[in-house]
């Protein structure tokens, strides 16, 4: 582990104290250095430091007695009570020795953080693999008992009903690009994902299983319990999660699928959650929580047969050719959403009732559809929804 992060520790420590820093392994070989030309060199002065677990000041007169050594101050690096290497500061004793304890503690803290990070990554990889197995479950090829046994190994009870929640981070590249300056992009991304996952897991606990999938996507397998209306509580929890993330300048969009009463139905709930995110992005293009009960019509439109889409497009042809189609489309949606109520429609559009009357007459004139013909107005409503969701080209 020390070799894996030695260079990062040496460079970051050197930037703090503005003196060159090297790190050796337990054999005295330099494995990290702010001066890269020293990498791989045997640093003999580290050997007594490592063996005796005591610091050593290297004065100019001692250099001839130690191979690969420069004047400075060398200290042991300890982990769980064991010396695993050394860290040395190059410079005059009077100037660098005062940084000794700071440098030692900084290196040991960073090392422990890296170990925790790697441990978290291993744990998340196991959970990620398990969720993939659940979503790929096929009763004809796999046994539920095996999945349930695996769940106990992870400290989780695979007992329906479940609700899948999908989370997509809208500005992921900005997050790890700014927050982890100086680290590699891959390492910064991993750390950012774990940080976001920590927020998710602080909100979704009590037997919920969550992990990340890909660069900017997260999934939560929520144990729904026996609550008759779990989506109200879930929407509240998701909004709270958005607030927590927003406080860190993280933008997210969340989709909540319908409940899955069996293990086989989990993949269906998962598909719904991700479809809702796509619907949300096309409708609002920003953060928000979208639950399946509120977007059944959009889900229907999204899964519409191509022939039906073509049929609706033909019905919409004359409207699409009008110069003020945007206003006409907004009017049709508001008219249907208001339950064919003129006052409510005009209020929602912030227009005068005479303007609304003009638009409704124009729609009737162009399409031949009476404004209270529910079935035919629904065709137009669906057509506009298809356009908004970029399923129907205009």
C-alpha positions in Angstrom: 0.0 0.0 0.0 2.8 2.4 0.8 4.4 2.0 -2.6 1.0 2.6 -4.2 0.7 6.1 -2.7 4.3 7.0 -1.8 4.8 9.5 -4.7 1.5 11.3 -3.9 2.4 11.6 -0.2 5.9 12.8 -1.0 4.7 15.5 -3.5 1.9 16.7 -1.4 4.1 16.9 1.7 6.8 18.7 -0.2 4.2 21.3 -1.3 3.2 22.0 2.3 6.7 22.5 3.7 8.5 23.6 0.5 11.4 21.2 1.0 12.1 18.0 -1.0 10.7 14.9 0.5 11.4 11.2 -0.1 9.7 8.0 1.1 11.3 4.6 1.3 10.0 1.1 1.7 11.1 -1.1 4.6 14.3 -2.0 2.7 15.4 1.7 2.2 14.5 1.9 -1.5 13.1 5.3 -2.5 9.6 4.6 -3.7 8.2 8.2 -3.6 10.0 11.5 -4.1 9.2 15.1 -4.9 12.5 15.0 -6.9 11.7 12.1 -9.3 15.3 11.5 -10.2 15.8 9.9 -6.8 13.2 7.2 -7.4 14.5 3.7 -7.1 17.7 4.7 -5.3 18.9 3.0 -2.1 18.7 5.5 0.8 21.0 3.9 3.3 20.2 6.4 6.1 16.7 5.0 6.3 17.9 1.6 7.5 18.8 2.5 11.1 15.7 4.7 11.3 13.5 1.7 10.3 15.3 -0.8 12.4 15.4 1.3 15.6 12.1 3.2 15.0 13.9 6.5 15.7 14.5 9.7 13.7 17.9 10.4 12.4 19.5 13.8 11.4 21.8 13.5 8.5 24.5 16.2 8.7 26.7 17.2 5.8 29.7 15.3 7.3 27.7 12.0 7.4 26.8 11.9 3.7 30.0 10.0 2.8 28.9 7.2 5.1 25.4 6.7 3.7 24.7 5.7 0.2 22.1 7.7 -1.8 21.7 10.2 1.1 21.5 14.0 1.3 21.6 16.3 4.4 18.2 16.3 6.1 16.0 14.6 8.6 14.6 11.0 8.4 11.7 9.6 10.3 10.0 6.2 10.5 6.5 5.6 9.0 4.3 3.5 11.2 1.1 1.7 10.5 -0.8 -0.2 13.2 2.3 -0.2 15.4 4.7 -1.5 12.7 7.4 0.4 10.9 6.7 0.0 7.2 9.2 2.6 5.7 10.6 6.0 6.2 10.1 9.6 5.2 13.0 12.1 4.8 13.2 15.9 4.4 16.1 17.3 2.5 17.7 20.4 3.9 19.7 22.0 6.8 18.9 20.4 10.1 18.0 23.8 11.8 15.4 24.4 9.0 13.9 21.0 8.4 13.9 19.2 11.7 11.0 21.3 13.1 8.8 19.8 10.3 9.6 16.2 11.3 6.6 15.3 13.3 4.2 17.2 11.0 5.6 15.3 8.0 5.4 11.9 9.7 1.8 12.4 10.8 0.8 13.8 7.4 2.2 10.7 5.7 0.6 8.3 8.2 -2.8 10.0 8.0 -2.7 9.9 4.2 -1.7 6.2 4.3 -4.6 5.3 6.6 -7.0 7.2 4.3 -5.8 5.3 1.3 -6.3 2.0 3.1 -9.9 3.0 4.1 -10.6 4.1 0.5 -9.3 0.9 -0.9 -11.3 -1.1 1.6 -14.4 0.9 0.7 -13.8 0.3 -3.0 -13.5 -3.5 -2.4 -16.8 -3.5 -0.4 -18.6 -1.4 -3.0 -17.4 -3.7 -5.8 -18.9 -6.7 -3.9 -22.2 -4.8 -3.5 -22.1 -3.6 -7.1 -21.6 -7.2 -8.4 -24.4 -8.4 -6.2 -26.9 -5.8 -7.5 -25.9 -6.8 -11.1 -26.7 -10.4 -10.3 -30.1 -9.4 -8.9 -30.9 -7.3 -12.0 -29.8 -10.1 -14.3 -31.7 -12.8 -12.3 -33.4 -15.5 -14.5 -35.4 -18.1 -12.5 -34.8 -20.6 -15.3 -31.0 -20.4 -15.0 -30.4 -19.3 -11.4 -31.8 -20.2 -7.9 -33.3 -17.6 -5.6 -31.8 -19.4 -2.7 -28.2 -18.7 -4.0 -29.1 -15.0 -4.3 -30.5 -15.0 -0.8 -27.4 -16.8 0.6 -25.2 -14.2 -1.1 -27.3 -11.4 0.5 -26.6 -12.7 4.0 -22.8 -12.7 3.2 -23.2 -8.9 2.5 -25.2 -8.4 5.7 -28.4 -7.8 3.7 -31.8 -9.5 3.6 -33.2 -10.1 0.2 -36.9 -10.1 1.1 -39.5 -8.4 -1.1 -41.1 -5.9 -1.6 -38.5 -3.6 -3.0 -38.4 -0.3 -4.8 -35.6 0.7 -7.1 -34.3 4.2 -7.0 -32.0 5.6 -9.7 -29.7 8.6 -9.1 -27.8 10.3 -11.8 -25.3 13.1 -11.1 -25.6 15.9 -13.6 -22.3 17.6 -13.0 -20.0 14.7 -12.1 -17.0 15.9 -14.1 -17.0 19.3 -12.5 -17.1 17.7 -9.0 -14.0 15.5 -9.2 -12.2 17.8 -11.5 -12.3 20.7 -9.0 -12.4 18.9 -5.7 -9.5 16.5 -6.2 -7.0 18.8 -7.9 -3.6 17.1 -8.1 -4.9 13.6 -8.1 -5.3 11.4 -11.1 -8.7 11.6 -12.8 -9.5 8.0 -12.0 -8.5 8.3 -8.4 -10.5 11.6 -8.0 -13.5 10.0 -9.6 -13.4 7.0 -7.2 -13.1 9.3 -4.2 -16.0 11.5 -5.5 -18.2 8.5 -6.1 -17.6 7.1 -2.6 -18.3 10.6 -1.1 -21.6 10.8 -2.9 -22.4 7.2 -1.9 -21.8 8.1 1.7 -24.5 10.7 1.4 -26.9 8.3 -0.2 -26.3 5.6 2.5 -26.8 8.2 5.2 -30.3 8.8 3.9 -31.2 5.2 2.8 -30.4 2.9 5.7 -32.4 0.2 7.5 -31.6 -2.7 5.1 -31.4 -0.7 1.9 -28.6 -1.7 -0.5 -26.9 1.0 -2.6 -23.9 1.3 -4.9 -22.6 3.2 -8.0 -22.8 1.9 -11.5 -20.6 3.6 -14.1 -19.2 7.1 -13.7 -22.2 9.2 -12.6 -25.0 6.7 -11.8 -26.1 5.2 -8.5 -28.8 2.7 -7.7 -30.6 2.1 -4.4 -32.5 -1.1 -3.7 -35.0 0.1 -1.1 -36.7 -2.3 1.2 -40.3 -1.1 0.9 -41.8 -2.9 3.9 -45.5 -3.0 4.5 -46.2 0.7 4.1 -49.3 1.2 2.0 -48.0 4.4 0.4 -44.2 4.2 0.4 -43.7 6.6 -2.4 -44.7 9.6 -0.3 -41.9 8.9 2.2 -39.5 8.0 -0.5 -40.1 11.3 -2.4 -39.4 13.1 0.8 -36.2 11.2 1.4 -35.1 11.8 -2.1 -35.7 15.5 -1.9 -33.7 15.5 1.4 -30.9 13.7 -0.5 -31.0 16.4 -3.2 -30.7 19.1 -0.6 -27.6 17.4 1.0 -26.0 17.1 -2.4 -26.9 20.6 -3.4 -25.1 21.9 -0.3 -21.9 20.4 -1.8 -22.8 21.9 -5.2 -23.7 18.5 -6.6 -26.6 18.4 -9.0 -28.7 15.2 -9.3 -31.8 13.8 -10.8 -33.7 10.9 -9.2 -36.2 8.3 -10.5 -38.3 6.1 -8.3 -39.7 2.9 -9.8 -42.8 1.1 -8.8 -42.7 -1.6 -6.0 -41.4 -5.0 -6.9 -43.2 -7.8 -5.0 -40.8 -10.5 -6.2 -37.1 -10.8 -7.0 -37.9 -11.2 -10.7 -39.8 -7.8 -10.7 -36.8 -5.9 -9.4 -35.3 -5.5 -12.9 -38.7 -4.0 -14.0 -38.6 -1.5 -11.1 -35.0 -0.6 -12.1 -35.9 0.0 -15.7 -38.8 2.3 -14.7 -36.5 4.3 -12.4 -34.0 5.0 -15.2 -36.8 5.7 -17.7 -38.1 8.3 -15.3 -34.7 10.0 -15.2 -34.6 10.2 -19.0 -38.2 11.7 -18.9 -37.1 14.2 -16.2 -34.1 15.3 -18.2 -36.1 16.0 -21.3 -39.0 17.8 -19.4 -37.0 19.9 -17.0 -33.3 19.2 -17.7 -32.3 19.9 -14.1 -32.4 18.4 -10.6 -35.6 16.8 -9.4 -37.4 13.7 -8.1 -39.6 11.7 -10.5 -41.8 8.9 -9.3 -43.5 6.4 -11.5 -47.1 7.2 -10.3 -46.8 10.8 -11.6 -45.4 9.9 -15.0 -47.4 7.0 -16.2 -48.5 8.9 -19.3 -44.9 9.8 -20.2 -43.8 6.1 -19.7 -46.6 5.1 -22.0 -45.5 7.6 -24.6 -41.9 6.4 -24.2 -42.8 2.8 -25.0 -45.1 3.6 -27.9 -45.0 1.5 -31.0 -43.2 3.3 -33.9 -46.3 2.8 -36.2 -48.5 4.5 -33.6 -46.0 7.4 -33.3 -46.2 7.8 -37.1 -50.0 7.8 -37.0 -50.0 10.6 -34.3 -47.4 12.6 -36.3 -49.8 12.5 -39.3 -52.6 13.8 -37.1 -50.3 16.6 -35.9 -49.1 17.6 -39.4 -51.2 20.7 -39.9 -50.6 22.0 -36.3 -46.8 21.5 -36.8 -46.9 23.7 -39.8 -48.4 26.7 -37.9 -46.1 29.7 -37.1 -47.2 29.8 -33.5 -47.0 26.0 -32.8 -45.2 26.6 -29.5 -48.1 28.6 -28.2 -50.7 26.2 -29.6 -48.9 23.2 -28.0 -48.7 24.9 -24.6 -52.4 25.7 -24.9 -53.4 22.1 -25.7 -51.4 20.7 -22.7 -52.8 23.3 -20.3 -56.4 22.7 -21.6 -56.1 19.0 -21.0 -54.3 19.3 -17.7 -56.9 21.7 -16.4 -59.8 19.3 -17.1 -61.1 21.4 -20.0 -61.7 24.4 -17.8 -61.3 27.8 -19.5 -60.6 29.8 -16.4 -57.9 27.4 -15.1 -56.3 27.1 -18.5 -56.1 30.9 -19.0 -54.6 31.3 -15.5 -52.0 28.6 -15.9 -50.9 30.2 -19.2 -51.1 33.7 -17.9 -53.2 34.9 -20.8 -56.5 36.6 -21.2 -59.6 34.5 -21.8 -60.1 36.1 -25.2 -56.6 35.0 -26.2 -57.4 31.5 -25.1 -60.7 31.5 -27.0 -58.8 32.6 -30.2 -56.3 29.8 -29.8 -59.0 27.2 -29.1 -60.9 28.2 -32.2 -57.7 28.1 -34.3 -57.1 24.5 -33.1 -60.6 23.5 -34.0 -60.3 25.2 -37.4 -56.9 23.5 -38.3 -57.6 20.0 -36.9 -61.4 19.8 -37.0 -61.2 18.6 -33.3 -63.8 20.1 -30.9 -62.0 21.3 -27.8 -64.1 19.0 -25.5 -63.7 15.9 -27.6 -61.6 14.1 -24.9 -60.4 11.2 -27.1 -59.2 13.3 -30.0 -57.7 16.0 -27.8 -55.7 13.2 -26.2 -54.1 12.4 -29.6 -52.8 16.0 -29.7 -51.7 15.9 -26.1 -49.7 12.6 -26.8 -48.2 14.1 -29.9 -46.9 17.1 -28.0 -45.5 14.8 -25.3 -43.7 12.8 -28.0 -42.2 16.0 -29.3 -41.1 17.2 -25.8 -39.5 13.8 -25.2 -37.7 14.0 -28.5 -39.4 10.8 -29.7 -41.3 12.5 -32.5 -39.2 14.6 -34.9 -40.5 18.0 -36.0 
